[in-house]
Amino acid sequence: MRVSRESKGRGGKTVTLVRGLPLDVGELSALAKRLKTACGSGGTVKDGVIEVQGDHCERVLECLRKEGVTAKRAGG
């Protein structure tokens, strides 16, 4: 799994992306809800990618580690 930050094509808004999750739609939505709650922001699931509004890469990585998921930071 990769956690990255992106702002291109989003009107200058930054989002944190979580890619490469081997989960079905229901599990993906549940994980997205827990990550959004931990970050205190909104977000969505699109095409198997979790999008959390704002720059929350470190917080998302910490939450994933607590759930026993191995993830790496991608990008700059």
Biopython code that builds the backbone (N, CA, C, O; Angstrom):
import numpy as np
from Bio.PDB.StructureBuilder import StructureBuilder

atoms = [
    (1, "MET", "N", (0.827, -1.179, 0.000)),
    (1, "MET", "CA", (0.000, 0.000, 0.000)),
    (1, "MET", "C", (0.872, 1.242, 0.000)),
    (1, "MET", "O", (1.955, 1.263, 0.584)),
    (2, "ARG", "N", (0.390, 2.255, -0.651)),
    (2, "ARG", "CA", (1.088, 3.531, -0.746)),
    (2, "ARG", "C", (0.190, 4.664, -0.274)),
    (2, "ARG", "O", (-0.990, 4.723, -0.621)),
    (3, "VAL", "N", (0.759, 5.557, 0.517)),
    (3, "VAL", "CA", (0.048, 6.747, 0.994)),
    (3, "VAL", "C", (0.757, 7.945, 0.380)),
    (3, "VAL", "O", (1.964, 8.113, 0.556)),
    (4, "SER", "N", (0.013, 8.779, -0.339)),
    (4, "SER", "CA", (0.619, 9.932, -0.990)),
    (4, "SER", "C", (-0.282, 11.154, -0.855)),
    (4, "SER", "O", (-1.436, 11.066, -0.433)),
    (5, "ARG", "N", (0.288, 12.293, -1.227)),
    (5, "ARG", "CA", (-0.428, 13.566, -1.177)),
    (5, "ARG", "C", (-0.531, 14.090, -2.601)),
    (5, "ARG", "O", (0.415, 13.974, -3.380)),
    (6, "GLU", "N", (-1.674, 14.664, -2.940)),
    (6, "GLU", "CA", (-1.878, 15.154, -4.300)),
    (6, "GLU", "C", (-2.713, 16.422, -4.278)),
    (6, "GLU", "O", (-3.619, 16.568, -3.457)),
    (7, "SER", "N", (-2.398, 17.348, -5.196)),
    (7, "SER", "CA", (-3.215, 18.563, -5.301)),
    (7, "SER", "C", (-3.477, 18.938, -6.753)),
    (7, "SER", "O", (-4.214, 19.889, -7.012)),
    (8, "LYS", "N", (-2.898, 18.224, -7.699)),
    (8, "LYS", "CA", (-3.106, 18.540, -9.114)),
    (8, "LYS", "C", (-4.545, 18.249, -9.538)),
    (8, "LYS", "O", (-5.104, 17.205, -9.202)),
    (9, "GLY", "N", (-5.127, 19.176, -10.271)),
    (9, "GLY", "CA", (-6.468, 18.985, -10.801)),
    (9, "GLY", "C", (-7.559, 19.062, -9.762)),
    (9, "GLY", "O", (-8.680, 18.616, -10.008)),
    (10, "ARG", "N", (-7.254, 19.618, -8.603)),
    (10, "ARG", "CA", (-8.226, 19.694, -7.516)),
    (10, "ARG", "C", (-8.443, 21.133, -7.051)),
    (10, "ARG", "O", (-8.869, 21.369, -5.920)),
    (11, "GLY", "N", (-8.152, 22.075, -7.915)),
    (11, "GLY", "CA", (-8.371, 23.480, -7.570)),
    (11, "GLY", "C", (-7.475, 23.958, -6.441)),
    (11, "GLY", "O", (-7.867, 24.849, -5.688)),
    (12, "GLY", "N", (-6.294, 23.396, -6.304)),
    (12, "GLY", "CA", (-5.361, 23.798, -5.249)),
    (12, "GLY", "C", (-5.596, 23.104, -3.924)),
    (12, "GLY", "O", (-4.819, 23.286, -2.987)),
    (13, "LYS", "N", (-6.649, 22.314, -3.825)),
    (13, "LYS", "CA", (-6.940, 21.589, -2.577)),
    (13, "LYS", "C", (-6.057, 20.350, -2.494)),
    (13, "LYS", "O", (-5.815, 19.688, -3.503)),
    (14, "THR", "N", (-5.585, 20.042, -1.311)),
    (14, "THR", "CA", (-4.728, 18.884, -1.096)),
    (14, "THR", "C", (-5.546, 17.718, -0.562)),
    (14, "THR", "O", (-6.412, 17.898, 0.293)),
    (15, "VAL", "N", (-5.268, 16.524, -1.069)),
    (15, "VAL", "CA", (-5.898, 15.313, -0.561)),
    (15, "VAL", "C", (-4.810, 14.276, -0.297)),
    (15, "VAL", "O", (-3.760, 14.279, -0.939)),
    (16, "THR", "N", (-5.080, 13.394, 0.654)),
    (16, "THR", "CA", (-4.205, 12.275, 0.954)),
    (16, "THR", "C", (-4.826, 11.041, 0.323)),
    (16, "THR", "O", (-6.002, 10.747, 0.541)),
    (17, "LEU", "N", (-4.027, 10.318, -0.465)),
    (17, "LEU", "CA", (-4.518, 9.149, -1.181)),
    (17, "LEU", "C", (-3.921, 7.876, -0.606)),
    (17, "LEU", "O", (-2.732, 7.830, -0.291)),
    (18, "VAL", "N", (-4.746, 6.838, -0.467)),
    (18, "VAL", "CA", (-4.292, 5.512, -0.035)),
    (18, "VAL", "C", (-4.611, 4.558, -1.167)),
    (18, "VAL", "O", (-5.778, 4.310, -1.472)),
    (19, "ARG", "N", (-3.556, 4.015, -1.798)),
    (19, "ARG", "CA", (-3.716, 3.133, -2.961)),
    (19, "ARG", "C", (-3.201, 1.735, -2.658)),
    (19, "ARG", "O", (-2.410, 1.530, -1.737)),
    (20, "GLY", "N", (-3.669, 0.774, -3.457)),
    (20, "GLY", "CA", (-3.140, -0.586, -3.382)),
    (20, "GLY", "C", (-3.727, -1.425, -2.269)),
    (20, "GLY", "O", (-3.058, -2.320, -1.752)),
    (21, "LEU", "N", (-4.945, -1.158, -1.895)),
    (21, "LEU", "CA", (-5.591, -1.915, -0.826)),
    (21, "LEU", "C", (-6.289, -3.146, -1.393)),
    (21, "LEU", "O", (-7.143, -3.006, -2.269)),
    (22, "PRO", "N", (-5.958, -4.338, -0.925)),
    (22, "PRO", "CA", (-6.610, -5.549, -1.416)),
    (22, "PRO", "C", (-7.901, -5.848, -0.647)),
    (22, "PRO", "O", (-8.038, -6.922, -0.062)),
    (23, "LEU", "N", (-8.838, -4.912, -0.646)),
    (23, "LEU", "CA", (-10.086, -5.056, 0.108)),
    (23, "LEU", "C", (-11.273, -4.912, -0.829)),
    (23, "LEU", "O", (-11.166, -4.307, -1.896)),
    (24, "ASP", "N", (-12.406, -5.471, -0.422)),
    (24, "ASP", "CA", (-13.618, -5.276, -1.216)),
    (24, "ASP", "C", (-14.235, -3.918, -0.869)),
    (24, "ASP", "O", (-13.747, -3.213, 0.014)),
    (25, "VAL", "N", (-15.293, -3.567, -1.562)),
    (25, "VAL", "CA", (-15.891, -2.231, -1.430)),
    (25, "VAL", "C", (-16.361, -1.933, -0.012)),
    (25, "VAL", "O", (-16.152, -0.828, 0.488)),
    (26, "GLY", "N", (-16.994, -2.905, 0.643)),
    (26, "GLY", "CA", (-17.485, -2.693, 2.004)),
    (26, "GLY", "C", (-16.366, -2.454, 3.004)),
    (26, "GLY", "O", (-16.444, -1.541, 3.826)),
    (27, "GLU", "N", (-15.322, -3.276, 2.932)),
    (27, "GLU", "CA", (-14.187, -3.109, 3.846)),
    (27, "GLU", "C", (-13.449, -1.805, 3.570)),
    (27, "GLU", "O", (-12.983, -1.138, 4.494)),
    (28, "LEU", "N", (-13.347, -1.446, 2.286)),
    (28, "LEU", "CA", (-12.682, -0.205, 1.904)),
    (28, "LEU", "C", (-13.428, 1.000, 2.467)),
    (28, "LEU", "O", (-12.808, 1.936, 2.971)),
    (29, "SER", "N", (-14.745, 0.979, 2.385)),
    (29, "SER", "CA", (-15.558, 2.076, 2.921)),
    (29, "SER", "C", (-15.434, 2.175, 4.438)),
    (29, "SER", "O", (-15.377, 3.273, 4.991)),
    (30, "ALA", "N", (-15.391, 1.030, 5.105)),
    (30, "ALA", "CA", (-15.259, 1.028, 6.563)),
    (30, "ALA", "C", (-13.901, 1.589, 6.983)),
    (30, "ALA", "O", (-13.816, 2.367, 7.934)),
    (31, "LEU", "N", (-12.835, 1.193, 6.272)),
    (31, "LEU", "CA", (-11.505, 1.710, 6.574)),
    (31, "LEU", "C", (-11.448, 3.210, 6.308)),
    (31, "LEU", "O", (-10.861, 3.958, 7.089)),
    (32, "ALA", "N", (-12.054, 3.651, 5.210)),
    (32, "ALA", "CA", (-12.081, 5.077, 4.883)),
    (32, "ALA", "C", (-12.773, 5.865, 5.984)),
    (32, "ALA", "O", (-12.318, 6.948, 6.350)),
    (33, "LYS", "N", (-13.855, 5.339, 6.510)),
    (33, "LYS", "CA", (-14.581, 6.020, 7.586)),
    (33, "LYS", "C", (-13.706, 6.159, 8.824)),
    (33, "LYS", "O", (-13.687, 7.216, 9.455)),
    (34, "ARG", "N", (-12.975, 5.094, 9.178)),
    (34, "ARG", "CA", (-12.093, 5.170, 10.349)),
    (34, "ARG", "C", (-10.958, 6.167, 10.136)),
    (34, "ARG", "O", (-10.594, 6.891, 11.062)),
    (35, "LEU", "N", (-10.398, 6.213, 8.935)),
    (35, "LEU", "CA", (-9.315, 7.158, 8.643)),
    (35, "LEU", "C", (-9.825, 8.596, 8.670)),
    (35, "LEU", "O", (-9.158, 9.480, 9.208)),
    (36, "LYS", "N", (-10.999, 8.836, 8.096)),
    (36, "LYS", "CA", (-11.564, 10.189, 8.097)),
    (36, "LYS", "C", (-11.853, 10.654, 9.519)),
    (36, "LYS", "O", (-11.630, 11.819, 9.851)),
    (37, "THR", "N", (-12.346, 9.751, 10.356)),
    (37, "THR", "CA", (-12.628, 10.096, 11.755)),
    (37, "THR", "C", (-11.334, 10.426, 12.487)),
    (37, "THR", "O", (-11.278, 11.387, 13.254)),
    (38, "ALA", "N", (-10.297, 9.633, 12.253)),
    (38, "ALA", "CA", (-9.004, 9.863, 12.920)),
    (38, "ALA", "C", (-8.389, 11.194, 12.492)),
    (38, "ALA", "O", (-7.726, 11.855, 13.291)),
    (39, "CYS", "N", (-8.605, 11.591, 11.238)),
    (39, "CYS", "CA", (-8.035, 12.838, 10.727)),
    (39, "CYS", "C", (-8.942, 14.043, 10.964)),
    (39, "CYS", "O", (-8.505, 15.188, 10.846)),
    (40, "GLY", "N", (-10.192, 13.784, 11.296)),
    (40, "GLY", "CA", (-11.124, 14.883, 11.522)),
    (40, "GLY", "C", (-11.464, 15.629, 10.249)),
    (40, "GLY", "O", (-11.628, 16.849, 10.260)),
    (41, "SER", "N", (-11.572, 14.891, 9.143)),
    (41, "SER", "CA", (-11.887, 15.545, 7.877)),
    (41, "SER", "C", (-12.759, 14.638, 7.023)),
    (41, "SER", "O", (-13.050, 13.501, 7.396)),
    (42, "GLY", "N", (-13.164, 15.151, 5.886)),
    (42, "GLY", "CA", (-14.004, 14.391, 4.979)),
    (42, "GLY", "C", (-13.178, 13.589, 3.998)),
    (42, "GLY", "O", (-11.949, 13.583, 4.058)),
    (43, "GLY", "N", (-13.856, 12.921, 3.107)),
    (43, "GLY", "CA", (-13.173, 12.143, 2.095)),
    (43, "GLY", "C", (-14.131, 11.222, 1.387)),
    (43, "GLY", "O", (-15.342, 11.283, 1.601)),
    (44, "THR", "N", (-13.577, 10.353, 0.528)),
    (44, "THR", "CA", (-14.393, 9.444, -0.257)),
    (44, "THR", "C", (-13.571, 8.247, -0.704)),
    (44, "THR", "O", (-12.360, 8.190, -0.493)),
    (45, "VAL", "N", (-14.253, 7.292, -1.327)),
    (45, "VAL", "CA", (-13.588, 6.155, -1.957)),
    (45, "VAL", "C", (-13.943, 6.199, -3.432)),
    (45, "VAL", "O", (-15.121, 6.155, -3.787)),
    (46, "LYS", "N", (-12.925, 6.286, -4.306)),
    (46, "LYS", "CA", (-13.139, 6.316, -5.753)),
    (46, "LYS", "C", (-12.220, 5.306, -6.417)),
    (46, "LYS", "O", (-11.004, 5.357, -6.234)),
    (47, "ASP", "N", (-12.791, 4.393, -7.184)),
    (47, "ASP", "CA", (-12.019, 3.420, -7.967)),
    (47, "ASP", "C", (-10.999, 2.665, -7.131)),
    (47, "ASP", "O", (-9.878, 2.439, -7.587)),
    (48, "GLY", "N", (-11.365, 2.270, -5.915)),
    (48, "GLY", "CA", (-10.471, 1.505, -5.058)),
    (48, "GLY", "C", (-9.403, 2.327, -4.365)),
    (48, "GLY", "O", (-8.484, 1.763, -3.772)),
    (49, "VAL", "N", (-9.501, 3.649, -4.425)),
    (49, "VAL", "CA", (-8.539, 4.555, -3.789)),
    (49, "VAL", "C", (-9.270, 5.369, -2.730)),
    (49, "VAL", "O", (-10.313, 5.962, -3.004)),
    (50, "ILE", "N", (-8.715, 5.395, -1.514)),
    (50, "ILE", "CA", (-9.299, 6.208, -0.446)),
    (50, "ILE", "C", (-8.720, 7.614, -0.554)),
    (50, "ILE", "O", (-7.503, 7.785, -0.611)),
    (51, "GLU", "N", (-9.587, 8.615, -0.581)),
    (51, "GLU", "CA", (-9.174, 10.015, -0.611)),
    (51, "GLU", "C", (-9.626, 10.680, 0.683)),
    (51, "GLU", "O", (-10.816, 10.687, 1.001)),
    (52, "VAL", "N", (-8.674, 11.238, 1.429)),
    (52, "VAL", "CA", (-8.973, 11.973, 2.662)),
    (52, "VAL", "C", (-8.600, 13.428, 2.413)),
    (52, "VAL", "O", (-7.482, 13.723, 1.993)),
    (53, "GLN", "N", (-9.523, 14.325, 2.670)),
    (53, "GLN", "CA", (-9.281, 15.739, 2.411)),
    (53, "GLN", "C", (-8.210, 16.287, 3.340)),
    (53, "GLN", "O", (-8.253, 16.067, 4.550)),
    (54, "GLY", "N", (-7.244, 17.006, 2.765)),
    (54, "GLY", "CA", (-6.173, 17.617, 3.538)),
    (54, "GLY", "C", (-4.901, 16.785, 3.508)),
    (54, "GLY", "O", (-4.890, 15.661, 3.005)),
    (55, "ASP", "N", (-3.831, 17.350, 4.052)),
    (55, "ASP", "CA", (-2.528, 16.687, 4.103)),
    (55, "ASP", "C", (-2.413, 15.941, 5.432)),
    (55, "ASP", "O", (-2.017, 16.524, 6.441)),
    (56, "HIS", "N", (-2.757, 14.660, 5.432)),
    (56, "HIS", "CA", (-2.760, 13.854, 6.645)),
    (56, "HIS", "C", (-1.928, 12.580, 6.481)),
    (56, "HIS", "O", (-2.255, 11.553, 7.076)),
    (57, "CYS", "N", (-0.855, 12.633, 5.678)),
    (57, "CYS", "CA", (-0.079, 11.424, 5.371)),
    (57, "CYS", "C", (0.423, 10.723, 6.628)),
    (57, "CYS", "O", (0.250, 9.512, 6.769)),
    (58, "GLU", "N", (1.034, 11.458, 7.531)),
    (58, "GLU", "CA", (1.613, 10.835, 8.726)),
    (58, "GLU", "C", (0.532, 10.234, 9.621)),
    (58, "GLU", "O", (0.704, 9.139, 10.155)),
    (59, "ARG", "N", (-0.564, 10.938, 9.782)),
    (59, "ARG", "CA", (-1.655, 10.448, 10.627)),
    (59, "ARG", "C", (-2.290, 9.193, 10.021)),
    (59, "ARG", "O", (-2.626, 8.255, 10.745)),
    (60, "VAL", "N", (-2.453, 9.176, 8.699)),
    (60, "VAL", "CA", (-3.014, 8.010, 8.014)),
    (60, "VAL", "C", (-2.072, 6.813, 8.163)),
    (60, "VAL", "O", (-2.521, 5.701, 8.444)),
    (61, "LEU", "N", (-0.774, 7.035, 7.976)),
    (61, "LEU", "CA", (0.199, 5.947, 8.146)),
    (61, "LEU", "C", (0.151, 5.377, 9.558)),
    (61, "LEU", "O", (0.203, 4.162, 9.745)),
    (62, "GLU", "N", (0.051, 6.254, 10.547)),
    (62, "GLU", "CA", (-0.021, 5.818, 11.945)),
    (62, "GLU", "C", (-1.276, 4.977, 12.194)),
    (62, "GLU", "O", (-1.215, 3.947, 12.865)),
    (63, "CYS", "N", (-2.412, 5.421, 11.650)),
    (63, "CYS", "CA", (-3.665, 4.671, 11.823)),
    (63, "CYS", "C", (-3.595, 3.313, 11.144)),
    (63, "CYS", "O", (-4.080, 2.321, 11.688)),
    (64, "LEU", "N", (-2.996, 3.263, 9.959)),
    (64, "LEU", "CA", (-2.871, 1.985, 9.249)),
    (64, "LEU", "C", (-1.969, 1.027, 10.014)),
    (64, "LEU", "O", (-2.251, -0.170, 10.072)),
    (65, "ARG", "N", (-0.894, 1.529, 10.598)),
    (65, "ARG", "CA", (0.005, 0.674, 11.392)),
    (65, "ARG", "C", (-0.710, 0.110, 12.608)),
    (65, "ARG", "O", (-0.495, -1.047, 12.967)),
    (66, "LYS", "N", (-1.560, 0.913, 13.252)),
    (66, "LYS", "CA", (-2.323, 0.439, 14.406)),
    (66, "LYS", "C", (-3.275, -0.680, 14.026)),
    (66, "LYS", "O", (-3.587, -1.544, 14.845)),
    (67, "GLU", "N", (-3.742, -0.663, 12.766)),
    (67, "GLU", "CA", (-4.661, -1.700, 12.294)),
    (67, "GLU", "C", (-3.901, -2.919, 11.763)),
    (67, "GLU", "O", (-4.516, -3.881, 11.304)),
    (68, "GLY", "N", (-2.563, -2.879, 11.825)),
    (68, "GLY", "CA", (-1.768, -4.012, 11.383)),
    (68, "GLY", "C", (-1.512, -4.059, 9.906)),
    (68, "GLY", "O", (-1.197, -5.119, 9.365)),
    (69, "VAL", "N", (-1.641, -2.921, 9.229)),
    (69, "VAL", "CA", (-1.434, -2.853, 7.787)),
    (69, "VAL", "C", (-0.073, -2.225, 7.511)),
    (69, "VAL", "O", (0.272, -1.199, 8.098)),
    (70, "THR", "N", (0.697, -2.837, 6.623)),
    (70, "THR", "CA", (1.986, -2.281, 6.235)),
    (70, "THR", "C", (1.787, -1.322, 5.076)),
    (70, "THR", "O", (1.268, -1.708, 4.028)),
    (71, "ALA", "N", (2.200, -0.067, 5.260)),
    (71, "ALA", "CA", (2.049, 0.943, 4.215)),
    (71, "ALA", "C", (3.311, 1.803, 4.161)),
    (71, "ALA", "O", (4.012, 1.970, 5.159)),
    (72, "LYS", "N", (3.580, 2.339, 2.981)),
    (72, "LYS", "CA", (4.737, 3.203, 2.792)),
    (72, "LYS", "C", (4.285, 4.550, 2.255)),
    (72, "LYS", "O", (3.246, 4.669, 1.606)),
    (73, "ARG", "N", (5.090, 5.555, 2.542)),
    (73, "ARG", "CA", (4.832, 6.902, 2.020)),
    (73, "ARG", "C", (5.349, 6.965, 0.588)),
    (73, "ARG", "O", (6.460, 6.513, 0.311)),
    (74, "ALA", "N", (4.572, 7.509, -0.302)),
    (74, "ALA", "CA", (4.981, 7.659, -1.695)),
    (74, "ALA", "C", (4.980, 9.133, -2.051)),
    (74, "ALA", "O", (4.209, 9.908, -1.486)),
    (75, "GLY", "N", (5.829, 9.524, -2.976)),
    (75, "GLY", "CA", (5.893, 10.919, -3.411)),
    (75, "GLY", "C", (6.746, 11.761, -2.491)),
    (75, "GLY", "O", (7.444, 11.241, -1.621)),
    (76, "GLY", "N", (6.683, 13.080, -2.693)),
    (76, "GLY", "CA", (7.545, 13.991, -1.962)),
    (76, "GLY", "C", (7.046, 14.436, -0.710)),
    (76, "GLY", "O", (7.710, 15.211, -0.021)),
]
sb = StructureBuilder()
sb.init_structure("model")
sb.init_model(0)
sb.init_chain("A")
sb.init_seg("    ")
for serial, (resi, resn, name, xyz) in enumerate(atoms, 1):
    if name == "N":
        sb.init_residue(resn, " ", resi, " ")
    sb.init_atom(name, np.array(xyz, "f"), 0.0, 1.0, " ", f" {name:<3s}", serial, name[0])
structure = sb.get_structure()
